[in-house]
Amino acid sequence: MESFNGKVMMMMARDIFYTEMDSPIGPLTIIGTKENGLCNIEFGSIEDVEDRLMAWLKKYLPDGELHYSDQELLPVVQALDDYFKGDQQKNFDLPIELHGTPFQKKVWNELLNIEYGSTKSYKDIADAIDSPKAVRAIGTAIGRNPVPIIIPCHRVINANGKLGGFTGGLDKKLKLLEIEKTPCLLKK
């Protein structure tokens, strides 16, 4: 409860919804709000990612109350399912509620310009956002992308053509690039 001009006000918890789905890269836990859309995608089941997810929620949505709901996140699940089948070959058209620093959001928005089936290097991203010396910071921001696949961080590779890193693991990154039939990949 909070006091405002001597009156006691009840703070309403914000409803945060989650669901899980199976995918070719393993289970995914999807988090979103009714008001603003998709907030987070975690690699793994809710049991696998609960600690990391709760820390993320505490940091970015501290007024949130987590509820399971297939229905609230059905458009996200359907879009991801289409992607994994190879039917979604353009950027996703989903509302997203991004939480991060202004620099991170700038990087994540630039990732949306990488077309399906293609890749860019970390240096390409740094140059595109007019931060040519920030290649390492670009990598850090990409690693903190809260909605992988939707914001295609898996399409960023090293300048030498090698995969680079991926928060979900290089096996998942490689599988996502294979789904997109991305040419000219070296496995490590």
RAPE-V580422 format. One record per helix or strand. SS is the DSSP state (A for helix, B for strand). FROM is the first residue (numbers start at 1). TO is the last residue. Records with the same first field share a line. If there is no record, write none. Layout:
SS = FROM-TO ; FROM-TO
This chain:
B = 2-4 ; 7-9 ; 14-21 ; 28-33 ; 37-43 ; 64-68 ; 96-96 ; 120-121 ; 148-148 ; 151-151 ; 156-157
A = 46-60 ; 74-85 ; 102-111 ; 122-128 ; 135-143 ; 153-155 ; 170-179
